[in-house]
Amino acid sequence: MNLFERRNAIMKILRKEGRTTVSSLAQRFDVSERAIYSDITALSLD
């Protein structure tokens, strides 16, 4: 999964579930928590 796909997937999860944790997203996508924080920051700027 590339960066664009992961960020879209994060948005889908948030729309569906309403909330989640950084650690659960990191585990789900097998990336670091720092990567998830970067994704969330980028998504918030769009």
PyMOL CGO cylinders between C-alpha atoms (Angstrom):
from pymol import cmd
from pymol.cgo import CYLINDER

trace = [
    CYLINDER, 0.00, 0.00, 0.00, 1.43, 3.36, -0.96, 0.3, 1, 1, 1, 1, 1, 1,
    CYLINDER, 1.43, 3.36, -0.96, 1.18, 6.62, 0.96, 0.3, 1, 1, 1, 1, 1, 1,
    CYLINDER, 1.18, 6.62, 0.96, -1.85, 7.89, -0.97, 0.3, 1, 1, 1, 1, 1, 1,
    CYLINDER, -1.85, 7.89, -0.97, -3.74, 4.62, -0.46, 0.3, 1, 1, 1, 1, 1, 1,
    CYLINDER, -3.74, 4.62, -0.46, -2.93, 4.58, 3.27, 0.3, 1, 1, 1, 1, 1, 1,
    CYLINDER, -2.93, 4.58, 3.27, -4.14, 8.13, 3.77, 0.3, 1, 1, 1, 1, 1, 1,
    CYLINDER, -4.14, 8.13, 3.77, -7.36, 7.38, 1.92, 0.3, 1, 1, 1, 1, 1, 1,
    CYLINDER, -7.36, 7.38, 1.92, -7.82, 4.26, 4.04, 0.3, 1, 1, 1, 1, 1, 1,
    CYLINDER, -7.82, 4.26, 4.04, -7.31, 6.30, 7.21, 0.3, 1, 1, 1, 1, 1, 1,
    CYLINDER, -7.31, 6.30, 7.21, -10.02, 8.71, 6.08, 0.3, 1, 1, 1, 1, 1, 1,
    CYLINDER, -10.02, 8.71, 6.08, -12.40, 5.81, 5.37, 0.3, 1, 1, 1, 1, 1, 1,
    CYLINDER, -12.40, 5.81, 5.37, -11.76, 4.35, 8.81, 0.3, 1, 1, 1, 1, 1, 1,
    CYLINDER, -11.76, 4.35, 8.81, -12.40, 7.69, 10.49, 0.3, 1, 1, 1, 1, 1, 1,
    CYLINDER, -12.40, 7.69, 10.49, -15.61, 8.22, 8.53, 0.3, 1, 1, 1, 1, 1, 1,
    CYLINDER, -15.61, 8.22, 8.53, -16.85, 4.74, 9.39, 0.3, 1, 1, 1, 1, 1, 1,
    CYLINDER, -16.85, 4.74, 9.39, -15.72, 4.45, 13.02, 0.3, 1, 1, 1, 1, 1, 1,
    CYLINDER, -15.72, 4.45, 13.02, -15.66, 8.12, 14.02, 0.3, 1, 1, 1, 1, 1, 1,
    CYLINDER, -15.66, 8.12, 14.02, -12.45, 7.69, 15.98, 0.3, 1, 1, 1, 1, 1, 1,
    CYLINDER, -12.45, 7.69, 15.98, -9.45, 5.44, 16.34, 0.3, 1, 1, 1, 1, 1, 1,
    CYLINDER, -9.45, 5.44, 16.34, -5.99, 5.51, 17.89, 0.3, 1, 1, 1, 1, 1, 1,
    CYLINDER, -5.99, 5.51, 17.89, -2.62, 6.14, 16.34, 0.3, 1, 1, 1, 1, 1, 1,
    CYLINDER, -2.62, 6.14, 16.34, -1.34, 2.85, 17.69, 0.3, 1, 1, 1, 1, 1, 1,
    CYLINDER, -1.34, 2.85, 17.69, -4.21, 0.85, 16.16, 0.3, 1, 1, 1, 1, 1, 1,
    CYLINDER, -4.21, 0.85, 16.16, -3.68, 2.53, 12.79, 0.3, 1, 1, 1, 1, 1, 1,
    CYLINDER, -3.68, 2.53, 12.79, 0.05, 1.87, 12.97, 0.3, 1, 1, 1, 1, 1, 1,
    CYLINDER, 0.05, 1.87, 12.97, -0.59, -1.81, 13.67, 0.3, 1, 1, 1, 1, 1, 1,
    CYLINDER, -0.59, -1.81, 13.67, -3.26, -2.05, 10.99, 0.3, 1, 1, 1, 1, 1, 1,
    CYLINDER, -3.26, -2.05, 10.99, -0.98, -0.60, 8.30, 0.3, 1, 1, 1, 1, 1, 1,
    CYLINDER, -0.98, -0.60, 8.30, 2.28, -2.04, 9.69, 0.3, 1, 1, 1, 1, 1, 1,
    CYLINDER, 2.28, -2.04, 9.69, 3.96, 1.36, 9.89, 0.3, 1, 1, 1, 1, 1, 1,
    CYLINDER, 3.96, 1.36, 9.89, 5.36, 3.44, 12.74, 0.3, 1, 1, 1, 1, 1, 1,
    CYLINDER, 5.36, 3.44, 12.74, 3.21, 5.70, 14.87, 0.3, 1, 1, 1, 1, 1, 1,
    CYLINDER, 3.21, 5.70, 14.87, 5.31, 8.58, 13.54, 0.3, 1, 1, 1, 1, 1, 1,
    CYLINDER, 5.31, 8.58, 13.54, 4.18, 7.71, 10.00, 0.3, 1, 1, 1, 1, 1, 1,
    CYLINDER, 4.18, 7.71, 10.00, 0.56, 7.85, 11.14, 0.3, 1, 1, 1, 1, 1, 1,
    CYLINDER, 0.56, 7.85, 11.14, 1.12, 11.21, 12.82, 0.3, 1, 1, 1, 1, 1, 1,
    CYLINDER, 1.12, 11.21, 12.82, 2.60, 12.49, 9.56, 0.3, 1, 1, 1, 1, 1, 1,
    CYLINDER, 2.60, 12.49, 9.56, -0.41, 11.19, 7.65, 0.3, 1, 1, 1, 1, 1, 1,
    CYLINDER, -0.41, 11.19, 7.65, -2.84, 12.85, 10.04, 0.3, 1, 1, 1, 1, 1, 1,
    CYLINDER, -2.84, 12.85, 10.04, -0.94, 16.14, 9.82, 0.3, 1, 1, 1, 1, 1, 1,
    CYLINDER, -0.94, 16.14, 9.82, -0.98, 16.02, 6.02, 0.3, 1, 1, 1, 1, 1, 1,
    CYLINDER, -0.98, 16.02, 6.02, -4.67, 15.15, 5.94, 0.3, 1, 1, 1, 1, 1, 1,
    CYLINDER, -4.67, 15.15, 5.94, -5.51, 18.02, 8.27, 0.3, 1, 1, 1, 1, 1, 1,
    CYLINDER, -5.51, 18.02, 8.27, -3.78, 20.49, 5.94, 0.3, 1, 1, 1, 1, 1, 1,
    CYLINDER, -3.78, 20.49, 5.94, -5.78, 19.43, 2.88, 0.3, 1, 1, 1, 1, 1, 1,
]
cmd.load_cgo(trace, "trace")
